[in-house]
Amino acid sequence: MTCLPTPRHLGRMAALLAPLWLAGCGSTGPTAPITSPVPGQLSDATPQPGPAGKPVPRASAAGNPRDYRRDAARHVYEANRERVYAGKLPPILYAVGTLQVNLDANGKVLSMHWMRAPKHAPEVIAEIERTVLAASPFPAATQLGKVTWTDTWLWDKGGHFQLDTLTEGQL
């Protein structure tokens, strides 16, 4: 079954793509922070200002998206050590969401697509999107070029998370 976009979806896409198209008219440089939502983003979350001179992550030698998934998850963990849930997660989680993140060959976030959004917890959607944007650039996928990173975010009530790729399981 093929789903055709409705006029409403086309209008949303145009509204989201217009800033990107207009951004090409100026020269913001490769390290300019993301200040507007990327296509597919459900919230208006933007990354918190980080330290100047953020180190560029080590390139990924992954030969397929599944291997790249581990590199991307490790990258998120390294940037969020204090927020990663240590040990086995509780049997009941506050939110679970599956997000696809499309990255360019240099690891910059191009777009997001929620495969399963935790709509009962819009603050978690915003925080996951903010976390992804703040982690950009991701490791450059030297063997793959553009890559889609898909992972499931397992979120507890206290705001800690694990990614399915690196989860320690549940009690």
Phi, psi and omega in degrees: 000128179258130178260124177267142180293140177277164176304326178296315178296319179297320178296318177298316180298318180297319180295323180284326183278336182304313179297326179292319179295315180292330180298332179291346181280341181247177176242096182268347180082163185287342184256013180295134180291153177283121182243354177229156181302146175269158179307134179092350181289133182269340181247176175259023182299139172232155181292148174291146178301129180255182179293145178293150178071035178307130182294144177281130182294153176299140181296152178265134176261014182302138180262354179208162182301327180296317177291323179296327180306318178295318180296318180294317179297317178298321179298316178295318179299316181299324181279349186224038185310317184288347182255351180282129180291125180271129177092193180285136179289156176295161183294333178243123181260154178288319183208147174226129179218143178246124185235133171261132178239120178269126184241145174280179184297340179263003177091009179279139179290122177264318181196167177230152175217117178280118174275328176211104181264137176281075187296341176287348183228072182300334178293331177286319176304311181298319182290322177295314179298317178298318180296317179296314181295321179292332181281347181288136008277146175276170177304132178295131180273084188299329182267343186253335187074229175298143181214150174252121178260120178243129177211157177255128181264124180252115194240130176265170184296333182276002178090013176262156184216164164226154173261141182307323181302323184243016185299151174263007179091186180236156177291000000 
